[in-house]
Amino acid sequence: MTSTPYLDGARTTDPLSRQITTPTAAPDPEPTPSPLSDRLTEWARTRDVGERAAVAALVEEGDVLARGDVRDLLIVENEAVVFCDWPRFEAQYRCALVLDEGEDAFLTLVLATAFPRLVPLWKVEVLGDRRLGVVLRALARLAGGGTIFVGSRS
């Protein structure tokens, strides 16, 4: 197999190619979009304290927001904007999503954080320790507190 020289000194090993071409540079890679959690957090910065606390709780808990069906119902997202459509979500989540008791309780309390409403506090008993900590930190944010230690002492 013979090589055909290019004008710039590069060579091709295709013996049938008699056409001289210049290799092109690879296109610039598309910028990597920020993760959804970062975009939601950025959006929430311009919202009231309840929505900021609710978004922080969703991001911190992570599991519920990782569900595609939850994101499809709660999040409006395109290249230019991302935001939580709380009213749509609240109106449909119980009938559109299959949730276990802990997920339902967590989302009920997060919605009450975003937009204050009466919710039964007995729902905390099905949260589990991790989600309870997330909800308590969200309530501390709602109350204007920066941080609160939630955990057990040894």
C-alpha distance (Angstrom), angle and dihedral (degrees) to the residues before:
residue distance angle dihedral
M1 . . .
T2 3.78 . .
S3 3.76 128.9 .
T4 3.74 125.1 -125.1
P5 3.80 114.3 -146.1
Y6 3.80 120.7 -130.4
L7 3.76 121.5 -142.3
D8 3.80 90.9 -109.2
G9 3.78 93.2 51.4
A10 3.81 97.6 -98.7
R11 3.78 116.6 127.3
T12 3.76 135.9 -144.6
T13 3.79 124.7 -150.9
D14 3.80 94.5 -150.3
P15 3.83 105.1 111.2
L16 3.81 92.0 -166.8
S17 3.76 93.6 56.0
R18 3.77 110.9 91.4
Q19 3.77 93.5 160.2
I20 3.78 116.2 106.2
T21 3.79 112.3 -137.6
T22 3.74 134.4 170.4
P23 3.79 116.5 -127.7
T24 3.77 112.1 -116.6
A25 3.78 125.0 -132.9
A26 3.77 117.6 -107.3
P27 3.80 112.0 -96.6
D28 3.77 117.1 -103.7
P29 3.79 109.3 -92.4
E30 3.79 116.9 -108.7
P31 3.79 111.5 -100.3
T32 3.77 110.3 -98.3
P33 3.79 109.2 -113.5
S34 3.76 117.5 -123.3
P35 3.76 114.5 -101.0
L36 3.78 114.7 -93.5
S37 3.79 91.8 -110.9
D38 3.82 91.1 57.2
R39 3.80 92.4 47.9
L40 3.80 92.3 48.1
T41 3.79 91.6 48.2
E42 3.80 90.0 50.7
W43 3.81 91.2 49.8
A44 3.80 92.0 47.4
R45 3.81 91.3 56.3
T46 3.79 88.6 76.1
R47 3.81 93.9 46.7
D48 3.79 131.4 83.4
V49 3.79 122.7 -80.9
G50 3.81 93.5 -96.6
E51 3.78 94.3 56.5
R52 3.80 91.4 43.8
A53 3.80 90.2 52.7
A54 3.83 92.4 46.1
V55 3.81 93.2 50.0
A56 3.81 90.7 46.4
A57 3.82 89.1 52.2
L58 3.82 92.6 49.7
V59 3.79 91.9 48.2
E60 3.81 94.0 45.1
E61 3.81 94.1 47.7
G62 3.81 90.6 46.1
D63 3.81 100.4 177.1
V64 3.80 97.8 82.8
L65 3.80 93.3 44.6
A66 3.81 89.6 49.3
R67 3.80 90.3 63.7
G68 3.79 111.6 99.6
D69 3.81 93.8 -146.9
V70 3.82 91.0 54.1
R71 3.82 91.9 47.7
D72 3.81 91.6 47.6
L73 3.80 91.2 53.7
L74 3.82 99.4 38.0
I75 3.80 107.6 31.1
V76 3.78 127.9 66.8
E77 3.78 106.7 -163.8
N78 3.78 139.0 170.1
E79 3.80 135.0 140.6
A80 3.79 93.4 -77.0
V81 3.79 104.1 38.6
V82 3.77 145.6 17.8
F83 3.78 126.2 -172.9
C84 3.79 144.0 148.8
D85 3.78 115.6 -101.6
W86 3.81 94.3 -152.5
P87 3.84 97.7 172.8
R88 3.81 93.5 52.5
F89 3.78 91.1 45.1
E90 3.79 94.4 48.5
A91 3.79 92.2 48.4
Q92 3.81 94.2 51.5
Y93 3.80 113.5 21.7
R94 3.80 98.2 92.0
C95 3.80 93.8 51.3
A96 3.83 99.3 33.0
L97 3.82 100.3 45.1
V98 3.78 132.4 58.5
L99 3.80 102.9 -135.3
D100 3.75 133.0 173.9
E101 3.82 118.5 -133.5
G102 3.79 93.5 -94.3
E103 3.82 94.3 50.3
D104 3.80 91.6 46.6
A105 3.80 92.3 49.3
F106 3.80 92.0 46.3
L107 3.81 93.7 49.9
T108 3.81 91.6 45.2
L109 3.80 90.6 54.2
V110 3.81 93.2 43.2
L111 3.81 90.2 52.5
A112 3.81 89.6 49.4
T113 3.79 87.6 52.3
A114 3.80 92.4 50.7
F115 3.79 93.6 46.9
P116 3.80 115.7 12.7
R117 3.78 114.7 -118.7
L118 3.75 137.8 142.2
V119 3.78 114.1 -80.0
P120 3.78 129.4 169.2
L121 3.79 109.0 -103.3
W122 3.80 91.8 -151.6
K123 3.83 85.1 81.8
V124 3.81 88.0 80.0
E125 3.81 89.9 73.1
V126 3.83 91.0 71.6
L127 3.82 96.4 44.5
G128 3.78 98.9 85.7
D129 3.80 123.1 -137.9
R130 3.81 97.8 -73.9
R131 3.81 96.4 50.4
L132 3.79 91.4 40.8
G133 3.80 88.7 57.3
V134 3.80 90.5 49.8
V135 3.82 91.8 50.2
L136 3.81 92.5 46.9
R137 3.81 91.0 51.5
A138 3.82 89.3 49.0
L139 3.80 89.9 52.2
A140 3.80 89.8 49.4
R141 3.83 88.9 53.1
L142 3.79 89.5 48.0
A143 3.80 89.3 53.1
G144 3.80 89.8 51.9
G145 3.79 96.3 -103.2
G146 3.76 117.9 141.3
T147 3.76 99.8 -150.5
I148 3.75 138.7 -4.0
F149 3.76 127.6 -170.2
V150 3.76 110.6 -124.9
G151 3.77 116.5 -179.7
S152 3.74 144.2 76.5
R153 3.76 127.9 -67.0
S154 3.74 122.5 -131.6
